[in-house]
Amino acid sequence: MRKLTYYIACSLDGFIGDPTGDATAMMSYVDEEFLAYLAEEFPETLPTHVRRATGNDHLANKHYDTIIQGRGSYDLALQEGITSPYAHMRQYVASSTLKESPDPDVEIIGSDVLGWMRELKAEEGGLGIYLCGGARIAGELFPEVDELVIKTYPVVYGSGMPMFGGVTDLAAFTLGSVRGFGNGVLVRTYTRKR
């Protein structure tokens, strides 16, 4: 069984972006030390164009070989003219409104995302699955999330986009590790108690 990991950036008060979904306030904390950690520990989570720009395009995937993201997350790349933001992985976008993919390497999942994820997790072999965000897709897939990797940035939004949209069920997770950085960022990993 493949593992689904929700790998996400959030503020101190648990938001993945401001009320419009903008997360640029957190991105200003990606300094040399933190970028080196990401490249070493989670190289596949760096978008392909960032990997190239930082000289990390040669790095092998360590944890994930597949990515699923929602339409809003994918639109951030499209706004920059990037149709295949994670070319080093199998790419899926969950969207009921995007009917046709703008790139042959990106597959659109239009309905029953939870059922589709259960089938994907049941595939034999391969690495894990990276759930990139946003809140709505994370909420839909919450029953299948096995692990959380939360990059907490030292900012407070006060309101905004929650980590999980629409989740009302209680779920328990066990803390795995915590890593702090000089810029105030913390990276915490949790495993779901089943």
N, C-alpha and C positions, 0 to 999 in steps of 0.2 A: 504494500500500500504506500503510495506516495504521500508526502506531507505537504499541507498547505500552510504557508507562513505569511501572515500579514506583517509586512515590513514597512513601517510608516514613520514619518516625522510628525511630531506634535509639540504644542506649546506646553508650558508648565500647567496650564489649566485644562489641558486635554483636548485642544482643538487642532485639527489638521490644516486649518486655514481660517482666514477671517470670514465674516458672513457671506462674502462673494466667492470664497474658496481660495483666495489669494494667499500663498504661503511664502512670499518673497522675504518677509521679515525674518523668517527662520534661516533662509538660505545665506544670509550675510554671515552666519557663523561657520560656514564651511571654509575653514582655514587650512593651511598646509598640513598640520598635524592630523586633523580630522580626515582630510581627503586621503592622506597616506593610509590611515586605518581602514577607510572604506575600500580602497583599492586592494589592500592586503586581505581583509577579512570578508568583504562582500563585493568582489569585483563585478559580478554580473548585474548588480543593482545600479551601477553607473550607466546611464544611457550611452549608446554607441558613440554619439558625437562627442560626449564628454570624455569617454575612454580615449578616443583619438586625440582630442585636444590636450589631454594630460599625459600622453605617452603610455597609456595603459591598455591599448587595444590588443596587446599580445596575451593578456591575462586569461587564464582558463576559468570557466564557471566552476565555483566551489560548492554552492548549495542548491542552486536552482537552474533548470534548463528550460523552464516555461514561465511565462508571465501572463497574468490576467489583470486588466485594468478597466475601469469604467469609462464612459464616454467623456466625462469632464476631464479626467486625467489625460486621456488620449488627445483631447482637443488642445491641451497646452503644447504638445509637440506639433500638431497640425498648424497652429498659429505661427510657428517658427518655420513652417515649410518642411517639416520632418514627418514623413509618412510611416517610417519604420524605426521608431525610437530605440528599440531593443533588438537590433538585427542579429545579435549573438545568442538569441533564445527563440523558442517558439512563442509567437505573440497572439494573444486573444484580447478582444475588446468586447465587453458586455454592453450592448446598446439596443434599445427597442426603436430608436429613431434613425440610427445610421444603418441604412439598408444595404449599402455596398461598400466594401473596403476600398480605400484609395491606394492600397498597396497589396500586391499578391502575397507578401509575407505576413500579413495581418489578417486574421480571421475574425469575423463578427459573430458573436453569439447573441441572437435576438430574443430568445425565449428560454424558459426553464433553465436558468443559469445554475441553480442549485443541483438539479438532476445531471446536467452536463458536467459540473464539477465532480460529482460523485463518480461518474464514469472515468473522468480524467485521472482522479486519484487512484482508481483501481487498475490503471495501466501497469504493466510489469516493467521493472527496470527504470532507469533514468534517475535524475536528481529530483529535488522538490519543486514545488510550484510557488512562485512569488506573486502574492496579491499586493498590487501597487496602490490601489485606492481608486476612488474615493469612498466617502462615507456610505453612500447608498449600496454600492456593490459589496462593501465590507459587511454591511448589515444583512444583505441577502445571503451571503456566503458564511455568515457567522457560525452556523451549526457545523460547518466543515473545517473551520480554522483550528489547526493543531498547535500552532506556535505563534507568538507575537515577538517581533523585534521592534522595540519602540525607541526611536531617537528623540529624546526630549530636549528641546532648545530653551534657553533661559529667557523666554519672552512670555508675556501674558496678553491674550487677545481680549478677554472679558466676555466675548461671545463669538460665535463662529460656527464652522462646520465640525461636528463631533467626529470622533474616530469611527464610531459605528452608528449609522443612521437606522432608526427604527427598531433597535434591539431592546427587547423587554425581558428576555429570559436571563436568569442568573446563570453564570458559568464561572468556574473557579480555575485559576491558573497557578502554576508553581514557578517561583522565581528561579531562573537558571544562573544568570550572571549580570553583573553591573560593571560598566566601564565608564569612567569619567575622563574629561578632557580639559585642558587649560582654558578653553573658550567657554566653559560652563555647560557644554553638552553632556548628557548622559545617554548611554545606550544600554537598555535593559532587555533581556530575553526571558520569555515565559513559555512554559509548556502547559497545554490544557490538561486538566485532570479529567480522565474519562472513566 
